[in-house]
Amino acid sequence: MKYNTAAVAALQPDYLGFIFYEKSPRNYDLEEIPSLPLGIKKVGVFVNASLDFVLEKVQQFGFDILQLHGNESPEYCSELRKLNAELVSASYLDNEAPALSEIEVPALSPVEQPVPSSVEVWKVFSIKDAFDFSVLGAYEPYVDAFLFDTKGKEKGGNGYTFDWEVLKDYPSKKPFVLSGGIGLDELDSVKNMLKTDLPLFAIDVNSKFEDQPGLKNTSDLEKLLCFFRNPDSAK
Ligand SMILES: O=C(O)c1ccccc1N[C@@H]1O[C@H](COP(=O)(O)O)[C@@H](O)[C@H]1O
């Protein structure tokens, strides 16, 4: 068995992620996602994918959130939000989605307003030991959250942490997710991060909770969820 989605979902996490990146050992290549308990949001993870590809997966799997893990531009994020909003209203009005043709990413005009979309966009930035936060400004109107991961050899899933001290200079009020190599050994540091004033709203875990790529260790995940539900309890 490559994935144990249903067993992980039974633990009732807030989010469950599915990676669509052929070079990843976790690439999700099944035609369906098992039906999930209410309250779990589905996250589609993409790396420099075409807009057509992302929208096709949104239609197929009904993602709540799109996590963009590549070098996607602010224009790409803006267009993705717009196209998602169009898909949502088209399927609401016609009960069917429009055909997807070749989609180009136009340049943003300075007066253009962000379009609300029911599918959230999280833009990922990878950090080693320094980060130029000024790059975030151009994305702010078009994304719902940032996600900070560790810069490594792979696009994601590198399995080690970055220097979280860097985030002390986070200049924005936009909520962010902390990611990159988080395992049970990092929970004390996570606890300290949660005590800061930073708008950290979720912790993203991946390879440190696996027995093999894609196959999560549910007993370790239970310990993690127990920690978040009662941070003062022992690990
Ligand atoms: O896990 C992958 O293989 C992967 C490939 C391409 C993009 C993202 C990927 N995973 C994401 O990477 C982070 C951190 O993972 P880890 O804890 O360091 O293993 C997480 O957001 C995963 O969804």
The ligand as an SDF file (V2000), in Angstrom:
LIG
                    3D

 23 24  0  0  0  0  0  0  0  0999 V2000
    7.1130   15.7450    0.0570 O   0  0  0  0  0  0  0  0  0  0  0  0
    7.4290   15.9110   -1.1140 C   0  0  0  0  0  0  0  0  0  0  0  0
    7.9280   14.9870   -1.7770 O   0  0  0  0  0  0  0  0  0  0  0  0
    7.2260   17.2350   -1.7740 C   0  0  0  0  0  0  0  0  0  0  0  0
    7.5840   17.3790   -3.0940 C   0  0  0  0  0  0  0  0  0  0  0  0
    7.3880   18.5770   -3.7350 C   0  0  0  0  0  0  0  0  0  0  0  0
    6.8410   19.6490   -3.0660 C   0  0  0  0  0  0  0  0  0  0  0  0
    6.4790   19.5360   -1.7420 C   0  0  0  0  0  0  0  0  0  0  0  0
    6.6710   18.3420   -1.0790 C   0  0  0  0  0  0  0  0  0  0  0  0
    6.3590   18.2040    0.2530 N   0  0  0  0  0  0  0  0  0  0  0  0
    6.0940   19.2830    1.1270 C   0  0  0  0  0  0  0  0  0  0  0  0
    7.3140   19.6830    1.7390 O   0  0  0  0  0  0  0  0  0  0  0  0
    7.0330   20.2410    3.0010 C   0  0  0  0  0  0  0  0  0  0  0  0
    8.0140   19.7960    4.0600 C   0  0  0  0  0  0  0  0  0  0  0  0
    8.1620   18.4140    4.1200 O   0  0  0  0  0  0  0  0  0  0  0  0
    9.1330   17.7070    5.2170 P   0  0  0  0  0  0  0  0  0  0  0  0
    8.4450   17.8070    6.5460 O   0  0  0  0  0  0  0  0  0  0  0  0
   10.4330   18.4080    5.2110 O   0  0  0  0  0  0  0  0  0  0  0  0
    9.2210   16.3000    4.7590 O   0  0  0  0  0  0  0  0  0  0  0  0
    5.5750   19.9000    3.2900 C   0  0  0  0  0  0  0  0  0  0  0  0
    4.8240   21.0730    3.0300 O   0  0  0  0  0  0  0  0  0  0  0  0
    5.1950   18.8880    2.2650 C   0  0  0  0  0  0  0  0  0  0  0  0
    3.8480   18.9930    1.8830 O   0  0  0  0  0  0  0  0  0  0  0  0
  1  2  2  0
  2  3  1  0
  2  4  1  0
  4  5  1  0
  4  9  2  0
  5  6  2  0
  6  7  1  0
  7  8  2  0
  8  9  1  0
  9 10  1  0
 10 11  1  0
 11 12  1  0
 11 22  1  0
 12 13  1  0
 13 14  1  0
 13 20  1  0
 14 15  1  0
 15 16  1  0
 16 17  2  0
 16 18  1  0
 16 19  1  0
 20 21  1  0
 20 22  1  0
 22 23  1  0
M  END
$$$$
